[in-house]
Amino acid sequence: MKELPDILEIQPLTKSPNCTVTVPGSKSITNRAMILAARSKAQCRLRGALWADDTAVMVEALQQLGFRVNVVVDRKEEANRTIEIEGRGGAIPATKADLYVGNAGTAARFLTAFVCTGKGEYRLHGDPRMHQRPMGDLFRALGIPGEHLPVTIRADGMAPTRLKVSGEESSQFASALLLVGHQVDTEEHAYVTMTRRMVAEFRPEYVIEPDLSSASYFVAAEWLCGGKVEVNGWPKNSLQVDGRFPEFLPELRRAGSGVRVSRLRDLGDSVMTLVICAVFGEQPLELVEAARLREQECDRLTALATELAKVGVKVEEKPAGLVVHPAKAGQLHGAEIETYNDHRMAMCFGVLGLKVPGIRLKNPRCVSKTFPNFFEKLEQIRS
């Protein structure tokens, strides 16, 4: 993968694209599958697994916990791997481990619940932003004091039981509990449904779907620039709520008083891509039930509002959402975009740069969190 500069200027497309793009495996599915594989009684092989910062920390954590994990290069996609994990039937071999999770919310939440099923002392910590992100509801469900990482858990083999956890701050809390065998009373969100399906359907030979949050950028490129951009291997009956992303694009170009989209009920991370598309729509987009975006890699609501305003977009920031108004001719201009070390901010504004000259991204390397070769894929659509 190519080394990226400190500031990357995106060149607008000069012609409509006509290409097929392969996106890496889903981060959400990969990290869930690794926990399920470790808890199984089999030698598991996960094909098409994402290989990026968030999944690499999960692999390292499982190895520190004593699991045999083998990572094999995927010749079809350089940001994928085949990951082989020897399941231990619910046992955790190591009785002591120091686990670094970076800013990976899935790794932090899933490993917290996972190590509670072991017997020993396990410390979890991450980067400064991860130490700010909420953990309290999950800790309370598991009987752990505190609200945030770092934490030291002294586990005595917590058996599966029925637990209650709120999904208000993160659906990953409920998913973490479901992955280790608990029955969970919670709000039924899309990512919780994903986890329930994976628990029911998991097999030792398991194929990871392409990441449809990441695929949304290329669907958006076609919508914004014309032509044809096909995403290779788009799954039928996908586990991912962002498989619905293409359904929302036609609404943006219909005349009307506005489109409402819920981050909680309609889409996952691809709502950020939809916000970028709304700049070129025919009616305002109101993003609602999106307060969780403030608790992710950065405060994504403020970040989107701030950086869109820099390029001339009219945006109204609300406590739990945004209203994005379509731009008029001549309204948009280039700007230096702060990415806040957030991969999705970098990728969203990378797509904007295909239409707006002069978009310069600070710290584009942050895409390594989930899509390390994103900008190489973005260049593919020029051919």
Solvent accessible surface area in square Angstrom, and as a share of the most:
residue,aa,sasa,rsa
1,M,108,0.48
2,K,159,0.67
3,E,145,0.65
4,L,28,0.14
5,P,63,0.40
6,D,94,0.49
7,I,78,0.40
8,L,36,0.18
9,E,80,0.36
10,I,9,0.05
11,Q,103,0.46
12,P,36,0.22
13,L,28,0.14
14,T,139,0.81
15,K,132,0.56
16,S,62,0.40
17,P,3,0.02
18,N,119,0.61
19,C,23,0.14
20,T,75,0.43
21,V,0,0.00
22,T,44,0.25
23,V,3,0.02
24,P,1,0.01
25,G,1,0.01
26,S,2,0.01
27,K,24,0.10
28,S,18,0.12
29,I,1,0.00
30,T,0,0.00
31,N,0,0.00
32,R,2,0.01
33,A,0,0.00
34,M,0,0.00
35,I,0,0.00
36,L,18,0.09
37,A,0,0.00
38,A,0,0.00
39,R,58,0.21
40,S,25,0.16
41,K,185,0.78
42,A,34,0.26
43,Q,106,0.47
44,C,0,0.00
45,R,73,0.27
46,L,0,0.00
47,R,109,0.40
48,G,15,0.15
49,A,0,0.00
50,L,0,0.00
51,W,63,0.22
52,A,8,0.06
53,D,68,0.35
54,D,5,0.02
55,T,0,0.00
56,A,32,0.25
57,V,24,0.14
58,M,0,0.00
59,V,6,0.03
60,E,100,0.45
61,A,1,0.01
62,L,0,0.00
63,Q,83,0.37
64,Q,78,0.35
65,L,0,0.00
66,G,33,0.31
67,F,7,0.03
68,R,183,0.67
69,V,20,0.11
70,N,78,0.40
71,V,47,0.27
72,V,63,0.36
73,V,102,0.58
74,D,26,0.14
75,R,237,0.87
76,K,189,0.80
77,E,7,0.03
78,E,76,0.34
79,A,0,0.00
80,N,13,0.06
81,R,41,0.15
82,T,18,0.11
83,I,0,0.00
84,E,32,0.14
85,I,0,0.00
86,E,53,0.24
87,G,10,0.09
88,R,108,0.39
89,G,38,0.37
90,G,22,0.21
91,A,56,0.43
92,I,17,0.08
93,P,48,0.30
94,A,20,0.16
95,T,92,0.53
96,K,149,0.63
97,A,14,0.11
98,D,67,0.35
99,L,0,0.00
100,Y,105,0.40
101,V,0,0.00
102,G,10,0.09
103,N,21,0.11
104,A,1,0.01
105,G,3,0.03
106,T,2,0.01
107,A,0,0.00
108,A,0,0.00
109,R,5,0.02
110,F,1,0.00
111,L,0,0.00
112,T,0,0.00
113,A,0,0.00
114,F,1,0.00
115,V,0,0.00
116,C,9,0.05
117,T,21,0.12
118,G,3,0.03
119,K,133,0.57
120,G,21,0.20
121,E,58,0.26
122,Y,0,0.00
123,R,93,0.34
124,L,0,0.00
125,H,34,0.15
126,G,8,0.07
127,D,30,0.16
128,P,109,0.69
129,R,63,0.23
130,M,0,0.00
131,H,55,0.25
132,Q,111,0.49
133,R,8,0.03
134,P,10,0.06
135,M,0,0.00
136,G,2,0.01
137,D,28,0.15
138,L,0,0.00
139,F,0,0.00
140,R,137,0.50
141,A,18,0.14
142,L,17,0.08
143,G,67,0.64
144,I,17,0.09
145,P,119,0.75
146,G,44,0.42
147,E,88,0.39
148,H,83,0.37
149,L,5,0.02
150,P,68,0.43
151,V,17,0.10
152,T,49,0.28
153,I,9,0.04
154,R,178,0.65
155,A,15,0.12
156,D,119,0.62
157,G,27,0.26
158,M,58,0.26
159,A,69,0.53
160,P,84,0.53
161,T,62,0.36
162,R,140,0.51
163,L,28,0.14
164,K,163,0.69
165,V,8,0.05
166,S,40,0.26
167,G,1,0.01
168,E,135,0.61
169,E,67,0.30
170,S,12,0.08
171,S,7,0.05
172,Q,34,0.15
173,F,0,0.00
174,A,1,0.00
175,S,0,0.00
176,A,0,0.00
177,L,0,0.00
178,L,15,0.08
179,L,4,0.02
180,V,1,0.01
181,G,38,0.37
182,H,6,0.03
183,Q,104,0.46
184,V,10,0.06
185,D,59,0.30
186,T,34,0.20
187,E,79,0.36
188,E,98,0.44
189,H,18,0.08
190,A,32,0.25
191,Y,37,0.14
192,V,1,0.00
193,T,59,0.34
194,M,4,0.02
195,T,0,0.00
196,R,90,0.33
197,R,66,0.24
198,M,0,0.00
199,V,69,0.39
200,A,75,0.58
201,E,77,0.35
202,F,28,0.12
203,R,140,0.51
204,P,59,0.37
205,E,92,0.41
206,Y,22,0.08
207,V,108,0.62
208,I,6,0.03
209,E,26,0.12
210,P,26,0.17
211,D,8,0.04
212,L,0,0.00
213,S,10,0.07
214,S,1,0.01
215,A,0,0.00
216,S,0,0.00
217,Y,2,0.01
218,F,0,0.00
219,V,25,0.15
220,A,0,0.00
221,A,0,0.00
222,E,50,0.22
223,W,37,0.13
224,L,9,0.05
225,C,25,0.15
226,G,33,0.32
227,G,48,0.46
228,K,110,0.47
229,V,7,0.04
230,E,92,0.41
231,V,13,0.07
232,N,77,0.39
233,G,51,0.49
234,W,81,0.29
235,P,27,0.17
236,K,192,0.81
237,N,124,0.63
238,S,25,0.16
239,L,19,0.09
240,Q,17,0.07
241,V,23,0.13
242,D,2,0.01
243,G,20,0.20
244,R,95,0.35
245,F,0,0.00
246,P,52,0.33
247,E,105,0.47
248,F,24,0.10
249,L,8,0.04
250,P,66,0.41
251,E,67,0.30
252,L,0,0.00
253,R,112,0.41
254,R,127,0.46
255,A,100,0.77
256,G,47,0.45
257,S,116,0.75
258,G,38,0.37
259,V,16,0.09
260,R,161,0.59
261,V,1,0.00
262,S,8,0.05
263,R,20,0.07
264,L,39,0.19
265,R,152,0.55
266,D,32,0.17
267,L,2,0.01
268,G,0,0.00
269,D,20,0.10
270,S,0,0.00
271,V,1,0.00
272,M,0,0.00
273,T,1,0.01
274,L,1,0.00
275,V,0,0.00
276,I,0,0.00
277,C,0,0.00
278,A,0,0.00
279,V,1,0.00
280,F,45,0.19
281,G,9,0.08
282,E,113,0.50
283,Q,10,0.05
284,P,33,0.21
285,L,2,0.01
286,E,42,0.19
287,L,3,0.01
288,V,23,0.13
289,E,70,0.31
290,A,0,0.00
291,A,52,0.40
292,R,25,0.09
293,L,0,0.00
294,R,58,0.21
295,E,66,0.30
296,Q,29,0.13
297,E,12,0.05
298,C,11,0.07
299,D,47,0.25
300,R,1,0.00
301,L,0,0.00
302,T,53,0.31
303,A,2,0.01
304,L,0,0.00
305,A,12,0.10
306,T,57,0.33
307,E,1,0.00
308,L,0,0.00
309,A,60,0.47
310,K,82,0.35
311,V,0,0.00
312,G,22,0.21
313,V,7,0.04
314,K,120,0.51
315,V,30,0.17
316,E,71,0.32
317,E,76,0.34
318,K,83,0.35
319,P,118,0.74
320,A,40,0.31
321,G,2,0.02
322,L,0,0.00
323,V,17,0.09
324,V,1,0.00
325,H,40,0.18
326,P,32,0.20
327,A,27,0.21
328,K,163,0.69
329,A,111,0.86
330,G,85,0.82
331,Q,55,0.24
332,L,41,0.20
333,H,94,0.42
334,G,28,0.27
335,A,14,0.11
336,E,67,0.30
337,I,0,0.00
338,E,51,0.23
339,T,0,0.00
340,Y,74,0.28
341,N,92,0.47
342,D,0,0.00
343,H,2,0.01
344,R,5,0.02
345,M,0,0.00
346,A,0,0.00
347,M,0,0.00
348,C,0,0.00
349,F,0,0.00
350,G,0,0.00
351,V,0,0.00
352,L,0,0.00
353,G,0,0.00
354,L,3,0.01
355,K,83,0.35
356,V,4,0.02
357,P,90,0.56
358,G,17,0.16
359,I,0,0.00
360,R,84,0.31
361,L,0,0.00
362,K,71,0.30
363,N,51,0.26
364,P,0,0.00
365,R,93,0.34
366,C,11,0.07
367,V,1,0.01
368,S,38,0.24
369,K,16,0.07
370,T,2,0.01
371,F,0,0.00
372,P,28,0.18
373,N,3,0.02
374,F,0,0.00
375,F,14,0.06
376,E,49,0.22
377,K,15,0.06
378,L,3,0.02
379,E,93,0.42
380,Q,75,0.33
381,I,1,0.00
382,R,62,0.23
383,S,101,0.65
